[in-house]
Amino acid sequence: MAEVNTDDGGGSGKHGKKRAKKSSTRIDMTPMVDLAFLLLTFFVLTSTFSKPKAMELTFPVDPEKKENQIKVKNAITFIMTKDDGLYYYNGEFYPPNNKDGMPPTTLSKTNFSKDGLHKLLLERYEPTLKEIHELEDKYKRKEIKADTTLKRMLNEVKGHKDALTVLIKADDQATYKNVVDLIDELNVCLIGKYAVVDMMPTELELLNAENTK
């Protein structure tokens, strides 16, 4: 509320001249303060506070017997180490002088750049990516009606037994950041089958040999 008090100063002056009227103004700020607190309370109660970001990982249950483990048909294994080191090998791991008579596994080195890890994943995942894009095109052309149908079909394509499977391994010198970056890249490339697993002693020996070169 505002009040204006006027005072005519008693009429005329000494020589009959009228004096200028004096006025005093007082503004009541209480309603404005009340409004400010109401707005503050409104925004506090209606705003969404930032939530902690977390990544969900599902780990398979270890088989009771090691001989019951199923060999992955189409797999690539990434091994991470210190200083952002990233190595990989394709298929099953074969140590030197293995009983299957296969050539021993060798590690190839790559990095987290678009011409390294990203390009490698796209090349290995190309057949499945082609099927994914075909399904998305059918959905855009209304050949697939429901979102749930598209999602189910995409999951079937990504989880097919012939689709690429990525195994993620790291030694005790690797960082969590590298693991998260690798999983993020897998999601960008739409890879549906990947797992974080323990490193075998023979793989660690091979990795140490590569680091000493």
C-alpha positions as CSV (number, residue, x, y, z in Angstrom):
1,M,0.0,0.0,0.0
2,A,1.2,3.5,-0.7
3,E,0.3,6.7,1.2
4,V,0.7,10.3,0.1
5,N,0.4,12.9,2.8
6,T,0.0,16.5,1.7
7,D,0.6,19.6,3.8
8,D,-0.4,23.0,2.6
9,G,1.9,24.7,5.2
10,G,-0.8,26.9,6.7
11,G,-2.0,28.7,3.6
12,S,-0.4,32.0,2.4
13,G,3.0,33.2,3.2
14,K,4.1,36.5,4.8
15,H,3.4,38.6,1.6
16,G,0.3,36.8,0.6
17,K,2.0,34.4,-1.7
18,K,0.9,30.8,-1.6
19,R,3.4,28.3,-0.4
20,A,4.1,25.1,-2.5
21,K,2.4,22.1,-1.1
22,K,4.8,19.5,0.4
23,S,4.0,15.8,0.0
24,S,5.5,12.8,1.6
25,T,5.3,9.3,0.1
26,R,5.5,6.0,2.0
27,I,5.3,2.7,0.0
28,D,4.4,-0.4,1.9
29,M,6.6,-3.3,0.5
30,T,4.9,-6.1,2.5
31,P,2.7,-7.3,-0.5
32,M,5.8,-7.4,-2.8
33,V,7.8,-9.4,-0.2
34,D,4.8,-11.8,0.2
35,L,4.7,-12.3,-3.6
36,A,8.4,-12.9,-3.8
37,F,8.2,-15.7,-1.2
38,L,5.2,-17.2,-2.8
39,L,7.0,-17.4,-6.2
40,L,10.1,-18.8,-4.5
41,T,8.0,-21.5,-2.8
42,F,6.3,-22.3,-6.0
43,F,9.5,-22.8,-8.0
44,V,11.1,-24.8,-5.2
45,L,8.2,-27.2,-5.0
46,T,7.7,-27.6,-8.7
47,S,11.3,-27.9,-9.9
48,T,13.1,-31.2,-10.6
49,F,16.4,-31.5,-8.9
50,S,19.2,-33.2,-10.7
51,K,19.3,-36.9,-10.1
52,P,22.5,-38.9,-9.9
53,K,23.3,-40.6,-13.1
54,A,24.0,-44.3,-13.0
55,M,24.6,-47.0,-15.6
56,E,22.8,-50.3,-15.1
57,L,24.8,-53.5,-15.9
58,T,23.5,-57.0,-15.9
59,F,26.0,-59.7,-15.1
60,P,25.2,-63.4,-16.0
61,V,25.3,-66.0,-13.3
62,D,28.5,-68.1,-13.3
63,P,27.9,-71.7,-14.4
64,E,28.2,-74.4,-11.8
65,K,30.6,-76.3,-14.0
66,K,33.2,-74.6,-16.3
67,E,32.7,-77.2,-19.0
68,N,29.1,-76.0,-19.3
69,Q,30.2,-72.7,-20.7
70,I,29.0,-72.0,-24.2
71,K,31.5,-70.8,-26.7
72,V,30.7,-67.5,-28.3
73,K,30.4,-67.8,-32.1
74,N,31.0,-64.3,-33.2
75,A,32.9,-62.3,-30.5
76,I,35.5,-59.6,-30.1
77,T,37.3,-59.1,-26.7
78,F,38.6,-55.7,-25.6
79,I,41.2,-55.5,-22.9
80,M,41.9,-52.2,-21.2
81,T,45.0,-51.2,-19.2
82,K,46.8,-48.1,-18.0
83,D,47.3,-44.9,-19.9
84,D,44.0,-45.5,-21.9
85,G,45.5,-48.6,-23.4
86,L,43.0,-50.5,-25.4
87,Y,43.7,-53.9,-27.0
88,Y,41.5,-56.4,-28.7
89,Y,41.4,-59.8,-30.4
90,N,38.8,-61.7,-32.4
91,G,37.2,-65.0,-31.6
92,E,38.3,-67.4,-29.0
93,F,41.5,-67.0,-27.0
94,Y,44.2,-69.6,-27.8
95,P,47.4,-69.7,-25.7
96,P,50.7,-70.9,-27.1
97,N,50.9,-74.7,-27.6
98,N,47.2,-75.1,-27.1
99,K,45.7,-78.6,-27.3
100,D,43.5,-77.6,-30.3
101,G,46.6,-76.9,-32.4
102,M,45.4,-73.4,-33.2
103,P,47.7,-70.4,-33.8
104,P,48.2,-68.5,-30.5
105,T,46.1,-65.4,-30.1
106,T,47.8,-62.0,-30.7
107,L,46.6,-58.6,-29.5
108,S,45.9,-55.6,-31.7
109,K,45.9,-52.1,-30.4
110,T,43.3,-49.4,-31.0
111,N,42.1,-46.2,-29.3
112,F,38.9,-44.5,-28.3
113,S,38.8,-42.2,-31.3
114,K,36.2,-42.3,-34.1
115,D,38.8,-43.8,-36.4
116,G,39.7,-46.4,-33.8
117,L,37.1,-48.1,-31.6
118,H,34.1,-46.6,-33.3
119,K,35.2,-47.6,-36.8
120,L,36.2,-51.1,-35.7
121,L,32.8,-51.7,-34.1
122,L,30.8,-50.4,-37.1
123,E,32.8,-52.7,-39.4
124,R,32.3,-55.8,-37.3
125,Y,28.6,-55.0,-36.6
126,E,27.7,-54.0,-40.2
127,P,25.4,-57.0,-41.1
128,T,23.3,-56.5,-37.9
129,L,23.3,-52.7,-38.4
130,K,21.9,-53.2,-41.9
131,E,19.0,-55.3,-40.5
132,I,18.3,-52.7,-37.8
133,H,18.1,-49.9,-40.3
134,E,15.8,-51.9,-42.5
135,L,13.4,-52.4,-39.6
136,E,13.5,-48.7,-38.8
137,D,12.8,-47.9,-42.5
138,K,9.8,-50.2,-42.4
139,Y,8.5,-48.5,-39.3
140,K,8.8,-45.1,-41.0
141,R,6.8,-46.5,-44.0
142,K,4.1,-47.7,-41.6
143,E,4.8,-51.3,-42.5
144,I,5.4,-52.0,-38.8
145,K,2.5,-50.4,-36.9
146,A,3.3,-50.5,-33.2
147,D,6.3,-49.3,-31.3
148,T,6.3,-52.4,-29.2
149,T,6.5,-54.6,-32.3
150,L,9.5,-52.6,-33.6
151,K,11.2,-52.8,-30.2
152,R,10.7,-56.6,-30.0
153,M,12.0,-57.1,-33.5
154,L,15.1,-55.0,-32.8
155,N,15.8,-56.9,-29.7
156,E,15.6,-60.2,-31.6
157,V,18.0,-58.9,-34.3
158,K,20.5,-57.5,-31.7
159,G,20.3,-60.7,-29.6
160,H,20.6,-63.2,-32.5
161,K,23.2,-65.9,-32.0
162,D,25.2,-64.7,-35.1
163,A,25.2,-61.1,-33.9
164,L,28.5,-59.6,-32.6
165,T,29.2,-60.2,-28.9
166,V,31.6,-57.9,-27.1
167,L,33.6,-59.0,-24.1
168,I,35.0,-56.3,-21.9
169,K,38.0,-57.0,-19.7
170,A,40.4,-54.8,-17.8
171,D,43.5,-55.2,-15.6
172,D,44.0,-53.5,-12.2
173,Q,45.6,-50.5,-13.8
174,A,42.6,-49.6,-16.1
175,T,40.2,-46.8,-15.1
176,Y,36.5,-46.9,-14.6
177,K,36.2,-44.0,-17.1
178,N,37.6,-46.2,-19.9
179,V,35.1,-48.9,-19.1
180,V,32.2,-46.4,-19.2
181,D,33.5,-44.9,-22.4
182,L,33.7,-48.3,-24.1
183,I,30.1,-49.2,-23.0
184,D,28.9,-45.8,-24.2
185,E,30.4,-46.5,-27.6
186,L,28.7,-49.9,-27.7
187,N,25.4,-48.2,-27.1
188,V,26.1,-45.6,-29.8
189,C,26.7,-48.4,-32.3
190,L,23.5,-50.2,-31.1
191,I,25.3,-53.3,-30.0
192,G,23.0,-55.4,-27.9
193,K,25.2,-58.2,-26.6
194,Y,28.1,-57.3,-24.4
195,A,29.4,-58.4,-21.0
196,V,32.1,-57.3,-18.5
197,V,34.0,-60.4,-17.5
198,D,37.2,-61.3,-15.7
199,M,40.5,-61.5,-17.4
200,M,42.2,-64.9,-17.8
201,P,45.8,-65.4,-16.5
202,T,46.9,-66.2,-20.0
203,E,45.4,-63.0,-21.3
204,L,47.1,-61.0,-18.6
205,E,50.5,-62.6,-19.5
206,L,49.9,-61.7,-23.2
207,L,48.9,-58.1,-22.2
208,N,52.0,-57.7,-20.0
209,A,54.2,-58.9,-22.9
210,E,52.6,-56.3,-25.2
211,N,53.2,-53.5,-22.6
212,T,56.9,-54.4,-22.4
213,K,57.5,-54.1,-26.1
